[in-house]
Amino acid sequence: MISPRHMIVKTAQFARRNLAPVMRKLGPPPSEQELRVQPWHAANGDATLRVDYDLSPTSVVFDIGGFEGDWAVQIAGRYGATVHVFEPVKEFADALRNRFAHNPKVHVHTFGLSGSNRSERIAVSAESSSVFKSNGNNQTIRLVDIVEFLQEHRISQIDLMKINIEGGEYELLQRLLDYDFVRHIRDIQIQFHDFVEDAERRMKTIQRSLSTTHRLTYQFPFVWENWRRQS
């Protein structure tokens, strides 16, 4: 008579032997971030939520973290707005300048916006380029204090600010909050990133501060969210 323990062992061996090829075919389980983006993709957010705004040819838009400019193309083409694109990686900024050469309302800046003026080393990795990562392809970039930029260019109102700067969003938003400029931005579209130290706590602190002047119109945590001014 086969003991219960022997049956358990044999069942486990059978499962490992027969399920292993299936598991290899299926591949590794999805990462936490892959699970996060599934609802976003289901909502078709890139083609709807990120570009559906009440904008016009008189609107001022900031694209902070321009990369290849696909979002700026949609906003500029759909609304005819003035768009300032900030991209600190020179090769990306040069490509953006060529892409928008025939649109005088799109202004490409070869620097990033932050909480202070300084130089940083950035790990260049396409849309994931970040000063908070390291790889073999590093270069020096220029960061500019966003408050000084606003003052120098006499910008007092922004209709839409998109922020996707791979970890730099915390410092940038805190600077805007400390200077109390957020009340002069109608919509703030943010991608928070979780690979920086204390990311979740810092995100929640910023969200609490934003909630005093803005309200959420959509939120997919650590993917995309939008804050609209309450009045």
Residue frames as a rotation matrix with the C-alpha (Angstrom) as fourth column:
MET 1
0.581 0.814 0.000 0.00
0.814 -0.581 0.000 0.00
0.000 0.000 -1.000 0.00
ILE 2
-0.270 -0.675 0.687 1.35
0.642 -0.658 -0.394 3.43
0.718 0.334 0.611 -1.00
SER 3
-0.265 0.119 -0.957 1.64
0.893 -0.344 -0.290 5.85
-0.364 -0.931 -0.015 1.91
PRO 4
0.795 0.607 -0.012 0.09
0.574 -0.758 -0.309 9.35
-0.197 0.238 -0.951 1.71
ARG 5
0.417 -0.708 -0.570 3.55
-0.222 -0.688 0.691 10.90
-0.881 -0.162 -0.444 2.02
HIS 6
-0.533 -0.626 0.569 4.80
0.356 0.443 0.822 8.83
-0.767 0.641 -0.013 -0.92
MET 7
0.178 0.697 0.694 1.80
0.974 -0.023 -0.227 9.94
-0.142 0.716 -0.683 -2.98
ILE 8
0.856 0.113 -0.504 2.55
0.151 -0.988 0.035 13.62
-0.494 -0.106 -0.863 -2.23
VAL 9
-0.088 -0.977 -0.196 6.18
-0.201 -0.175 0.964 13.18
-0.976 0.125 -0.181 -3.29
LYS 10
-0.518 -0.093 0.850 5.21
0.683 0.554 0.477 11.38
-0.515 0.828 -0.224 -6.51
THR 11
0.549 0.797 0.252 2.57
0.814 -0.441 -0.379 14.03
-0.191 0.413 -0.891 -7.31
ALA 12
0.656 -0.381 -0.652 5.09
-0.157 -0.913 0.376 16.83
-0.739 -0.145 -0.658 -6.82
GLN 13
-0.446 -0.865 0.231 7.61
0.022 0.247 0.969 15.06
-0.895 0.437 -0.092 -9.05
PHE 14
-0.184 0.478 0.859 4.97
0.937 0.350 0.006 14.57
-0.298 0.806 -0.512 -11.72
ALA 15
0.813 0.535 -0.229 3.98
0.472 -0.836 -0.278 18.24
-0.340 0.118 -0.933 -11.58
ARG 16
0.261 -0.794 -0.550 7.58
-0.310 -0.608 0.731 19.44
-0.914 -0.021 -0.404 -11.86
ARG 17
-0.594 -0.556 0.582 8.29
0.283 0.533 0.798 17.09
-0.753 0.638 -0.159 -14.76
ASN 18
-0.221 0.605 0.765 5.15
0.970 0.215 0.111 17.89
-0.097 0.766 -0.635 -16.77
LEU 19
0.783 0.575 -0.236 4.58
0.566 -0.817 -0.112 21.56
-0.258 -0.046 -0.965 -15.92
ALA 20
0.026 -0.872 -0.489 8.18
0.314 -0.457 0.832 22.70
-0.949 -0.176 0.262 -16.38
PRO 21
-0.692 -0.302 0.656 7.98
0.702 -0.065 0.710 22.80
-0.172 0.951 0.256 -20.22
VAL 22
0.280 0.879 0.385 4.70
0.880 -0.396 0.264 24.71
0.384 0.265 -0.884 -20.01
MET 23
0.721 -0.041 -0.692 6.14
0.451 -0.730 0.513 27.25
-0.526 -0.682 -0.508 -17.57
ARG 24
-0.393 -0.916 -0.080 9.21
0.451 -0.267 0.852 27.73
-0.802 0.299 0.518 -19.77
LYS 25
-0.476 0.291 0.830 6.94
0.848 -0.098 0.520 28.39
0.233 0.952 -0.200 -22.74
LEU 26
0.619 0.785 -0.019 4.86
0.746 -0.580 0.327 30.88
0.246 -0.217 -0.945 -20.79
GLY 27
-0.105 -0.752 0.650 7.98
0.256 -0.652 -0.713 32.72
0.961 0.092 0.261 -19.64
PRO 28
-0.855 -0.282 -0.436 8.59
0.481 -0.117 -0.869 34.46
0.194 -0.952 0.235 -16.31
PRO 29
0.130 0.935 -0.331 5.64
0.980 -0.172 -0.099 35.94
-0.150 -0.312 -0.938 -14.41
PRO 30
0.364 0.044 0.930 4.90
0.481 -0.864 -0.147 39.61
0.798 0.501 -0.335 -15.16
SER 31
-0.722 -0.658 -0.216 6.79
0.572 -0.390 -0.722 42.18
0.390 -0.645 0.657 -13.13
GLU 32
-0.257 0.615 -0.745 5.03
0.747 -0.363 -0.557 44.56
-0.613 -0.700 -0.366 -10.77
GLN 33
-0.541 0.008 -0.841 5.31
-0.300 -0.936 0.184 47.37
-0.785 0.352 0.509 -13.31
GLU 34
-0.953 0.225 -0.202 3.95
-0.117 0.343 0.932 45.19
0.279 0.912 -0.300 -16.10
LEU 35
-0.423 0.840 -0.339 0.90
0.902 0.427 -0.066 44.49
0.090 -0.334 -0.938 -13.93
ARG 36
-0.328 0.267 -0.906 0.52
0.383 -0.840 -0.385 48.21
-0.864 -0.473 0.173 -13.23
VAL 37
-0.759 -0.060 -0.648 0.39
-0.451 -0.669 0.591 49.17
-0.469 0.741 0.481 -16.90
GLN 38
-0.857 0.446 0.257 -2.23
0.515 0.738 0.437 46.58
0.005 0.507 -0.862 -17.87
PRO 39
0.098 0.942 -0.320 -5.22
0.814 -0.261 -0.519 48.74
-0.573 -0.209 -0.793 -16.75
TRP 40
-0.113 -0.224 -0.968 -3.61
-0.226 -0.943 0.245 51.73
-0.968 0.246 0.056 -18.49
HIS 41
-0.950 -0.262 -0.172 -3.34
-0.233 0.224 0.946 49.84
-0.209 0.939 -0.274 -21.77
ALA 42
-0.552 0.816 0.172 -6.88
0.820 0.569 -0.068 48.54
-0.153 0.103 -0.983 -21.34
ALA 43
0.309 0.649 -0.695 -8.05
0.505 -0.731 -0.459 52.17
-0.806 -0.209 -0.553 -21.11
ASN 44
0.291 -0.313 0.904 -5.99
0.924 -0.151 -0.350 53.06
0.246 0.938 0.245 -24.20
GLY 45
0.604 0.047 -0.796 -4.61
0.581 -0.710 0.399 55.87
-0.546 -0.703 -0.456 -22.07
ASP 46
-0.464 -0.871 -0.163 -1.81
0.486 -0.404 0.775 56.97
-0.741 0.280 0.611 -24.39
ALA 47
-0.789 0.203 0.579 -4.30
0.540 -0.221 0.812 57.73
0.293 0.954 0.065 -27.17
THR 48
0.230 0.956 0.183 -7.03
0.605 -0.288 0.742 59.19
0.762 -0.060 -0.645 -24.95
LEU 49
0.766 0.201 -0.611 -6.31
0.641 -0.319 0.698 60.35
-0.054 -0.926 -0.373 -21.41
ARG 50
-0.052 -0.913 -0.405 -2.85
0.756 -0.301 0.581 61.77
-0.652 -0.276 0.706 -22.11
VAL 51
-0.878 -0.342 0.335 -3.92
0.477 -0.568 0.670 63.92
-0.039 0.749 0.662 -25.04
ASP 52
-0.038 0.944 0.328 -7.57
0.723 -0.201 0.661 64.85
0.690 0.262 -0.675 -24.35
TYR 53
-0.468 -0.169 -0.867 -7.39
0.771 -0.559 -0.307 68.34
-0.433 -0.812 0.392 -22.82
ASP 54
0.709 0.704 0.044 -9.17
0.671 -0.653 -0.350 71.66
-0.218 0.278 -0.936 -23.13
LEU 55
-0.257 -0.888 -0.382 -6.43
0.470 -0.460 0.753 73.41
-0.844 0.014 0.535 -25.10
SER 56
0.866 0.485 0.123 -6.33
0.369 -0.452 -0.812 75.98
-0.338 0.748 -0.570 -27.91
PRO 57
0.421 -0.736 0.530 -3.79
0.662 -0.150 -0.734 77.87
0.620 0.660 0.424 -30.05
THR 58
0.378 -0.268 0.886 -3.31
-0.452 -0.889 -0.076 80.32
0.808 -0.371 -0.457 -27.17
SER 59
0.997 0.061 0.057 -2.40
-0.080 0.513 0.855 77.56
0.023 -0.856 0.516 -24.67
VAL 60
0.106 -0.992 0.072 1.07
-0.898 -0.127 -0.421 77.11
0.426 -0.020 -0.904 -23.19
VAL 61
0.974 0.200 -0.104 2.26
-0.159 0.938 0.307 73.52
0.159 -0.282 0.946 -22.68
PHE 62
0.044 -0.969 0.244 5.42
-0.994 -0.018 0.107 72.17
-0.099 -0.247 -0.964 -21.02
ASP 63
0.894 0.061 -0.444 6.72
-0.152 0.973 -0.172 68.76
0.422 0.221 0.879 -22.12
ILE 64
0.276 -0.802 0.530 9.32
-0.961 -0.210 0.181 67.97
-0.034 -0.559 -0.828 -19.46
GLY 65
-0.337 -0.427 0.839 11.18
-0.240 0.901 0.362 64.89
-0.910 -0.080 -0.406 -20.64
GLY 66
0.204 0.533 -0.821 10.60
-0.851 -0.317 -0.418 65.11
-0.483 0.784 0.389 -24.38
PHE 67
-0.106 -0.393 0.914 12.60
0.113 0.908 0.403 62.08
-0.988 0.146 -0.052 -25.61
GLU 68
-0.716 -0.212 0.666 11.45
0.630 0.215 0.746 61.56
-0.301 0.953 -0.021 -29.24
GLY 69
-0.899 0.294 -0.325 8.60
-0.311 -0.950 0.002 64.06
-0.308 0.103 0.946 -29.09
ASP 70
-0.778 0.628 0.003 5.65
0.451 0.555 0.699 61.81
0.437 0.546 -0.715 -29.89
TRP 71
-0.078 0.769 -0.634 3.46
0.951 -0.133 -0.279 63.39
-0.299 -0.625 -0.721 -27.19
ALA 72
-0.384 -0.139 -0.913 4.45
0.085 -0.990 0.115 66.92
-0.919 -0.033 0.392 -28.21
VAL 73
-0.999 0.038 -0.013 3.58
-0.014 -0.009 1.000 66.09
0.038 0.999 0.009 -31.83
GLN 74
-0.406 0.910 -0.089 0.06
0.840 0.410 0.355 65.10
0.360 0.069 -0.931 -30.81
ILE 75
0.061 0.425 -0.903 -0.49
0.778 -0.587 -0.223 68.14
-0.625 -0.689 -0.366 -28.61
ALA 76
-0.594 -0.363 -0.719 0.94
-0.096 -0.855 0.510 70.62
-0.799 0.371 0.473 -31.12
GLY 77
-0.981 0.187 0.047 -0.90
0.084 0.199 0.976 69.04
0.173 0.962 -0.211 -34.05
ARG 78
-0.332 0.922 -0.198 -4.25
0.905 0.371 0.209 68.70
0.266 -0.110 -0.958 -32.33
TYR 79
0.453 0.575 -0.681 -4.43
0.825 -0.560 0.076 72.07
-0.338 -0.596 -0.729 -30.58
GLY 80
0.388 -0.383 0.838 -1.86
0.538 -0.645 -0.543 74.35
0.749 0.661 -0.044 -32.20
ALA 81
0.977 0.016 -0.213 -0.58
0.199 -0.436 0.878 75.24
-0.079 -0.900 -0.429 -28.73
THR 82
0.353 -0.917 0.185 2.80
-0.697 -0.390 -0.602 76.70
0.625 0.084 -0.776 -27.87
VAL 83
0.977 -0.038 -0.211 4.86
0.143 0.852 0.504 73.78
0.161 -0.522 0.838 -26.58
HIS 84
0.263 -0.929 0.261 8.14
-0.937 -0.310 -0.158 74.01
0.228 -0.203 -0.952 -24.68
VAL 85
0.903 -0.039 -0.428 9.97
0.038 0.999 -0.012 70.67
0.428 -0.005 0.904 -24.88
PHE 86
0.400 -0.774 0.492 12.76
-0.915 -0.306 0.262 70.03
-0.052 -0.555 -0.830 -22.36
GLU 87
0.981 -0.159 -0.109 15.22
0.136 0.971 -0.195 67.26
0.137 0.177 0.975 -23.22
PRO 88
0.667 -0.744 0.026 18.68
-0.546 -0.465 0.697 67.24
-0.507 -0.480 -0.716 -21.57
VAL 89
0.104 -0.634 0.767 20.23
0.397 0.733 0.552 64.44
-0.912 0.247 0.327 -23.67
LYS 90
-0.311 -0.301 -0.901 21.83
-0.461 -0.782 0.420 66.24
-0.831 0.546 0.105 -26.61
GLU 91
-0.994 -0.103 0.036 21.25
-0.021 0.499 0.866 63.56
-0.107 0.860 -0.499 -29.25
PHE 92
-0.324 0.945 0.043 17.55
0.922 0.326 -0.208 63.42
-0.211 -0.027 -0.977 -28.37
ALA 93
0.174 0.373 -0.911 17.25
0.274 -0.907 -0.319 67.23
-0.946 -0.195 -0.260 -28.28
ASP 94
-0.675 -0.483 -0.558 18.96
-0.401 -0.395 0.827 67.56
-0.619 0.782 0.073 -31.67
ALA 95
-0.885 0.400 0.239 16.53
0.459 0.656 0.599 65.05
0.083 0.640 -0.764 -33.17
LEU 96
0.007 0.912 -0.411 13.61
0.859 -0.215 -0.464 66.93
-0.511 -0.350 -0.785 -31.63
ARG 97
-0.135 -0.121 -0.983 14.85
-0.124 -0.983 0.138 70.20
-0.983 0.141 0.117 -33.07
ASN 98
-0.957 -0.205 -0.203 14.95
-0.234 0.138 0.962 68.63
-0.170 0.969 -0.180 -36.52
ARG 99
-0.633 0.766 0.112 11.53
0.774 0.629 0.072 67.09
-0.015 0.132 -0.991 -36.05
PHE 100
0.336 0.820 -0.463 9.94
0.815 -0.500 -0.294 70.42
-0.472 -0.279 -0.836 -35.15
ALA 101
-0.661 -0.741 -0.116 12.01
0.577 -0.601 0.553 72.61
-0.480 0.299 0.825 -37.46
HIS 102
-0.777 0.403 0.483 8.91
0.299 -0.440 0.847 73.67
0.554 0.802 0.221 -39.40
ASN 103
0.377 0.901 -0.212 6.75
0.669 -0.107 0.735 74.46
0.640 -0.419 -0.644 -36.36
PRO 104
-0.407 -0.617 0.673 7.73
0.052 -0.751 -0.658 77.81
0.912 -0.233 0.338 -34.79
LYS 105
0.338 0.617 0.710 5.38
-0.712 -0.325 0.622 77.21
0.615 -0.716 0.330 -31.86
VAL 106
0.947 -0.141 -0.288 7.42
0.275 0.821 0.500 74.25
0.166 -0.553 0.817 -30.57
HIS 107
0.475 -0.793 0.382 10.52
-0.738 -0.595 -0.319 75.32
0.480 -0.130 -0.867 -28.64
VAL 108
0.756 -0.293 -0.585 13.14
0.376 0.926 0.022 72.66
0.535 -0.237 0.811 -27.87
HIS 109
0.600 -0.548 0.582 15.43
-0.768 -0.598 0.229 73.26
0.223 -0.585 -0.780 -24.88
THR 110
0.308 -0.575 -0.757 18.60
0.023 0.801 -0.599 71.17
0.951 0.167 0.260 -24.51
PHE 111
-0.828 -0.468 0.308 18.42
-0.343 -0.012 -0.939 70.96
0.443 -0.884 -0.151 -20.74
GLY 112
-0.267 0.739 -0.618 16.19
0.696 0.592 0.406 69.49
0.666 -0.322 -0.673 -18.08
LEU 113
0.041 0.349 0.936 14.13
-0.489 -0.810 0.323 71.31
0.871 -0.471 0.138 -15.48
SER 114
-0.135 -0.174 -0.975 14.78
0.691 0.689 -0.219 70.67
0.710 -0.703 0.027 -11.82
GLY 115
0.771 0.452 -0.449 14.96
0.627 -0.415 0.659 72.34
0.112 -0.790 -0.603 -8.43
SER 116
0.510 -0.672 -0.537 18.35
-0.037 -0.641 0.767 73.99
-0.859 -0.371 -0.352 -8.96
ASN 117
0.805 -0.362 -0.471 20.93
-0.561 -0.203 -0.803 74.90
0.195 0.910 -0.366 -11.59
ARG 118
0.151 -0.794 0.588 23.59
-0.605 0.396 0.690 72.20
-0.782 -0.460 -0.421 -11.92
SER 119
-0.100 -0.240 -0.966 25.23
-0.885 0.465 -0.024 69.53
0.455 0.852 -0.259 -14.04
GLU 120
0.333 0.229 0.915 24.52
-0.649 0.760 0.046 65.83
-0.684 -0.609 0.402 -13.57
ARG 121
-0.834 -0.490 -0.255 25.68
-0.539 0.624 0.566 62.54
-0.118 0.609 -0.784 -15.05
ILE 122
0.241 0.967 0.089 22.86
-0.845 0.254 -0.471 60.68
-0.478 0.038 0.877 -16.78
ALA 123
-0.643 -0.296 0.706 22.69
0.017 0.916 0.400 57.04
-0.765 0.270 -0.584 -17.84
VAL 124
-0.332 0.493 -0.804 21.39
-0.905 -0.406 0.126 57.21
-0.264 0.770 0.581 -21.42
SER 125
-0.911 0.140 0.388 18.94
0.184 0.980 0.079 54.41
-0.370 0.143 -0.918 -22.19
ALA 126
-0.616 0.680 0.398 16.28
0.490 -0.066 0.869 55.64
0.618 0.730 -0.292 -24.63
GLU 127
0.143 0.777 0.613 13.09
-0.145 -0.596 0.790 56.69
0.979 -0.202 0.027 -22.80
SER 128
0.822 0.144 -0.551 14.47
0.463 0.394 0.794 55.26
0.332 -0.908 0.257 -19.53
SER 129
-0.170 -0.934 0.313 17.47
0.464 -0.356 -0.811 57.62
0.869 0.008 0.494 -19.36
SER 130
0.859 0.512 -0.014 17.92
0.199 -0.307 0.931 58.70
0.472 -0.802 -0.366 -15.75
VAL 131
0.016 -0.834 0.552 20.36
-0.606 -0.448 -0.658 60.35
0.796 -0.324 -0.512 -13.35
PHE 132
0.250 0.159 0.955 19.26
-0.938 0.286 0.198 57.74
-0.241 -0.945 0.221 -10.81
LYS 133
0.948 0.014 0.319 20.55
0.055 0.977 -0.207 54.79
-0.315 0.214 0.925 -12.85
SER 134
0.082 -0.963 -0.257 23.96
-0.729 -0.234 0.644 53.71
-0.680 0.135 -0.721 -14.07
ASN 135
0.823 0.002 0.567 25.14
0.320 0.824 -0.467 51.93
-0.468 0.566 0.678 -17.17
GLY 136
-0.046 -0.965 0.258 28.03
0.824 0.109 0.556 52.11
-0.564 0.238 0.791 -19.61
ASN 137
-0.279 0.017 0.960 26.58
0.795 -0.557 0.241 55.02
0.539 0.830 0.141 -21.60
ASN 138
0.303 0.320 -0.898 26.84
0.839 -0.537 0.092 58.10
-0.453 -0.781 -0.431 -19.39
GLN 139
-0.284 -0.411 0.866 27.01
0.707 -0.700 -0.101 61.75
0.648 0.583 0.489 -20.32
THR 140
-0.741 -0.024 -0.671 26.87
0.538 -0.619 -0.572 65.11
-0.401 -0.785 0.472 -18.57
ILE 141
-0.080 0.790 0.608 23.64
0.818 -0.296 0.493 67.05
0.569 0.537 -0.623 -18.82
ARG 142
-0.935 -0.152 0.321 22.50
0.005 -0.908 -0.418 70.49
0.355 -0.390 0.850 -17.73
LEU 143
-0.111 0.911 -0.398 19.63
0.962 0.199 0.187 71.04
0.249 -0.362 -0.898 -15.31
VAL 144
-0.734 -0.037 0.678 17.95
0.060 -0.998 0.010 74.41
0.677 0.048 0.735 -14.85
ASP 145
-0.836 0.458 -0.303 15.94
0.297 -0.086 -0.951 75.68
-0.461 -0.885 -0.064 -11.89
ILE 146
-0.349 0.774 0.528 12.35
0.907 0.136 0.400 75.72
0.238 0.618 -0.749 -13.10
VAL 147
0.497 0.530 -0.687 11.53
0.714 -0.700 -0.024 78.84
-0.494 -0.479 -0.726 -11.10
GLU 148
-0.264 -0.680 -0.684 14.39
0.016 -0.712 0.702 80.76
-0.964 0.174 0.199 -12.72
PHE 149
-0.861 -0.006 0.508 13.27
0.495 0.209 0.843 79.57
-0.112 0.978 -0.177 -16.15
LEU 150
0.099 0.989 0.107 9.72
0.992 -0.107 0.072 80.76
0.082 0.099 -0.992 -15.54
GLN 151
0.454 0.019 -0.891 10.93
0.408 -0.893 0.189 84.13
-0.792 -0.449 -0.413 -14.29
GLU 152
-0.570 -0.784 -0.245 13.41
0.093 -0.357 0.929 84.63
-0.816 0.508 0.277 -17.12
HIS 153
-0.895 0.250 0.369 10.80
0.412 0.151 0.898 83.83
0.169 0.956 -0.239 -19.79
ARG 154
-0.815 0.578 0.053 8.02
-0.550 -0.740 -0.388 85.71
-0.185 -0.345 0.920 -17.96
ILE 155
-0.494 0.657 -0.569 5.71
-0.019 0.647 0.762 82.71
0.869 0.388 -0.307 -17.96
SER 156
-0.734 0.269 0.623 2.95
-0.677 -0.359 -0.643 83.24
0.051 -0.894 0.446 -15.44
GLN 157
0.267 0.856 0.442 0.45
-0.737 0.477 -0.479 80.57
-0.621 -0.198 0.758 -16.53
ILE 158
-0.855 -0.430 -0.290 0.80
-0.518 0.676 0.525 77.03
-0.030 0.599 -0.800 -17.92
ASP 159
0.099 0.978 -0.184 -2.21
-0.981 0.126 0.144 75.20
0.164 0.166 0.972 -19.29
LEU 160
0.982 0.165 -0.089 -0.68
-0.154 0.981 0.121 71.71
0.108 -0.105 0.989 -19.26
MET 161
0.057 -0.986 0.154 2.56
-0.996 -0.066 -0.054 70.42
0.063 -0.151 -0.987 -17.81
LYS 162
0.914 0.134 -0.382 3.62
-0.162 0.986 -0.041 66.86
0.372 0.099 0.923 -18.60
ILE 163
0.191 -0.855 0.482 6.40
-0.981 -0.143 0.134 65.44
-0.045 -0.498 -0.866 -16.39
ASN 164
0.999 -0.026 0.029 8.23
0.027 0.999 -0.031 62.22
-0.029 0.031 0.999 -17.21
ILE 165
0.464 -0.877 0.126 11.82
-0.667 -0.440 -0.601 62.56
0.582 0.195 -0.789 -16.02
GLU 166
0.398 -0.345 -0.850 12.69
0.148 0.939 -0.311 59.18
0.905 -0.001 0.425 -14.55
GLY 167
0.136 -0.273 -0.952 12.91
0.956 0.289 0.054 60.01
0.261 -0.918 0.300 -10.86
GLY 168
-0.844 -0.525 0.112 13.52
0.492 -0.840 -0.228 63.76
0.214 -0.138 0.967 -11.13
GLU 169
-0.127 0.902 0.413 9.80
0.303 -0.361 0.882 64.50
0.944 0.238 -0.227 -10.75
TYR 170
0.398 0.306 -0.865 10.01
0.893 0.087 0.442 64.59
0.210 -0.948 -0.239 -6.95
GLU 171
-0.451 -0.655 -0.606 12.52
0.737 -0.657 0.161 67.43
-0.504 -0.374 0.779 -6.77
LEU 172
-0.874 0.123 0.470 10.85
0.293 -0.639 0.711 69.34
0.387 0.759 0.523 -9.60
LEU 173
0.077 0.996 0.035 7.35
0.450 -0.066 0.891 69.16
0.890 -0.053 -0.454 -8.11
GLN 174
0.271 -0.022 -0.962 8.60
0.956 -0.107 0.272 70.05
-0.110 -0.994 -0.008 -4.65
ARG 175
-0.791 -0.591 -0.160 10.24
0.550 -0.800 0.239 73.17
-0.269 0.101 0.958 -6.09
LEU 176
-0.625 0.637 0.451 6.97
0.152 -0.467 0.871 74.17
0.765 0.613 0.195 -7.77
LEU 177
0.373 0.768 -0.520 5.07
0.677 0.158 0.719 73.56
0.634 -0.621 -0.461 -4.54
ASP 178
-0.087 -0.489 -0.868 7.55
0.940 -0.329 0.092 75.50
-0.330 -0.808 0.488 -2.40
TYR 179
-0.957 -0.290 -0.005 7.40
0.263 -0.873 0.410 78.43
-0.123 0.391 0.912 -4.82
ASP 180
-0.263 0.956 -0.128 3.60
0.210 -0.073 -0.975 78.10
-0.942 -0.283 -0.181 -4.90
PHE 181
-0.677 -0.017 -0.736 3.55
-0.656 -0.440 0.614 78.04
-0.334 0.898 0.286 -8.68
VAL 182
-0.913 0.320 0.252 1.37
0.377 0.897 0.230 74.93
-0.152 0.306 -0.940 -8.98
ARG 183
-0.080 0.944 -0.319 -1.73
0.476 -0.245 -0.845 77.11
-0.876 -0.220 -0.429 -8.63
HIS 184
0.062 0.032 -0.998 -0.74
-0.664 -0.745 -0.065 78.69
-0.745 0.666 -0.025 -11.96
ILE 185
-0.897 -0.302 -0.322 -0.77
-0.442 0.623 0.646 75.31
0.005 0.722 -0.692 -13.78
ARG 186
0.007 0.999 -0.043 -4.17
-0.997 0.010 0.072 74.10
0.072 0.042 0.997 -14.93
ASP 187
0.954 0.283 -0.096 -3.31
-0.282 0.959 0.026 70.43
0.100 0.002 0.995 -15.61
ILE 188
-0.053 -0.975 0.215 -0.29
-0.987 0.084 0.135 68.51
-0.149 -0.205 -0.967 -14.33
GLN 189
0.884 0.266 -0.385 0.29
-0.373 0.898 -0.235 65.13
0.283 0.351 0.893 -15.99
ILE 190
0.100 -0.860 0.501 2.83
-0.990 -0.036 0.136 63.10
-0.099 -0.510 -0.855 -14.03
GLN 191
0.649 -0.053 -0.759 4.57
-0.054 0.992 -0.116 59.77
0.759 0.117 0.640 -14.24
PHE 192
0.502 -0.469 0.726 5.99
-0.851 -0.118 0.512 58.91
-0.155 -0.875 -0.458 -10.83
HIS 193
0.237 -0.528 -0.816 8.80
-0.358 0.733 -0.578 56.34
0.903 0.429 -0.015 -10.64
ASP 194
0.936 0.290 0.201 9.38
-0.298 0.342 0.891 53.85
0.190 -0.894 0.406 -7.86
PHE 195
0.590 -0.753 -0.291 13.11
0.636 0.656 -0.407 53.15
0.498 0.055 0.866 -8.26
VAL 196
-0.193 -0.641 0.743 14.28
-0.167 -0.724 -0.669 56.19
0.967 -0.253 0.032 -6.32
GLU 197
-0.820 -0.228 -0.525 14.76
0.429 0.363 -0.828 56.11
0.379 -0.904 -0.200 -2.57
ASP 198
-0.700 0.582 -0.413 11.60
0.343 -0.233 -0.910 56.50
-0.626 -0.779 -0.037 -0.48
ALA 199
-0.959 0.232 0.161 9.54
0.067 -0.365 0.928 56.92
0.274 0.902 0.335 -3.65
GLU 200
-0.232 0.961 -0.151 6.10
0.710 0.273 0.649 55.99
0.664 0.043 -0.746 -2.32
ARG 201
0.049 0.225 -0.973 6.28
0.910 -0.412 -0.049 58.25
-0.412 -0.883 -0.225 0.72
ARG 202
-0.755 -0.406 -0.515 7.54
0.185 -0.885 0.427 61.16
-0.629 0.227 0.743 -1.37
MET 203
-0.821 0.519 0.238 4.83
0.270 -0.015 0.963 60.59
0.503 0.855 -0.128 -3.94
LYS 204
0.036 0.902 -0.431 2.09
0.912 0.147 0.384 60.61
0.409 -0.406 -0.817 -1.31
THR 205
-0.210 -0.188 -0.959 3.49
0.690 -0.724 -0.009 63.76
-0.693 -0.664 0.282 0.28
ILE 206
-0.969 -0.164 -0.183 3.41
-0.019 -0.692 0.722 65.56
-0.245 0.703 0.667 -3.06
GLN 207
-0.571 0.818 0.071 -0.08
0.477 0.260 0.840 64.25
0.668 0.513 -0.539 -3.82
ARG 208
0.064 0.582 -0.811 -1.38
0.989 -0.147 -0.027 65.58
-0.135 -0.800 -0.585 -0.49
SER 209
-0.501 -0.326 -0.802 0.10
0.294 -0.935 0.196 68.98
-0.814 -0.138 0.565 -1.28
LEU 210
-0.988 0.135 0.068 -1.33
0.033 -0.249 0.968 69.00
0.148 0.959 0.241 -4.80
SER 211
-0.388 0.908 -0.157 -4.78
0.832 0.418 0.365 68.12
0.397 0.011 -0.918 -3.47
THR 212
-0.247 0.283 -0.927 -5.06
0.642 -0.669 -0.375 71.55
-0.726 -0.688 -0.016 -1.84
THR 213
-0.376 0.062 -0.925 -5.17
-0.483 -0.865 0.138 73.26
-0.791 0.498 0.355 -5.26
HIS 214
-0.527 0.086 -0.845 -5.92
-0.805 0.267 0.529 70.44
0.272 0.960 -0.071 -7.72
ARG 215
0.286 0.607 0.741 -8.08
-0.660 0.685 -0.307 67.33
-0.694 -0.402 0.597 -8.05
LEU 216
-0.712 -0.526 0.466 -7.34
-0.102 0.733 0.673 64.01
-0.695 0.431 -0.575 -9.70
THR 217
0.129 0.743 -0.657 -8.95
-0.945 -0.108 -0.308 63.42
-0.300 0.661 0.688 -13.08
TYR 218
0.840 0.107 -0.533 -7.31
-0.239 0.953 -0.186 60.02
0.488 0.284 0.826 -13.56
GLN 219
0.149 -0.802 0.578 -4.76
-0.978 -0.035 0.204 57.94
-0.143 -0.596 -0.790 -11.68
PHE 220
0.891 -0.115 -0.439 -2.88
0.007 0.971 -0.239 54.78
0.454 0.210 0.866 -12.55
PRO 221
0.847 -0.517 0.125 -0.26
-0.307 -0.282 0.909 54.55
-0.435 -0.808 -0.397 -9.76
PHE 222
-0.052 -0.994 0.092 3.35
-0.184 0.100 0.978 54.72
-0.982 0.034 -0.188 -10.96
VAL 223
-0.156 0.028 0.987 2.09
0.937 0.319 0.140 54.84
-0.311 0.947 -0.076 -14.55
TRP 224
-0.749 -0.027 0.662 0.27
0.306 -0.900 0.310 58.12
0.588 0.435 0.682 -15.26
GLU 225
-0.050 0.801 -0.597 -1.97
0.966 -0.113 -0.232 60.47
-0.253 -0.588 -0.768 -13.34
ASN 226
-0.467 -0.042 0.883 -3.39
0.495 -0.840 0.221 63.94
0.733 0.541 0.413 -13.94
TRP 227
-0.320 0.303 -0.898 -4.15
0.837 -0.354 -0.418 66.77
-0.444 -0.885 -0.141 -11.52
ARG 228
-0.201 0.361 0.911 -6.53
0.679 -0.619 0.395 69.57
0.706 0.698 -0.121 -12.59
ARG 229
-0.973 -0.189 0.130 -6.72
0.064 -0.771 -0.634 72.91
0.220 -0.609 0.762 -10.88
GLN 230
-0.510 0.815 -0.277 -9.89
0.823 0.368 -0.433 73.24
-0.251 -0.449 -0.858 -8.84
SER 231
0.533 0.711 -0.458 -10.70
0.516 -0.702 -0.490 76.81
-0.671 0.025 -0.741 -9.86
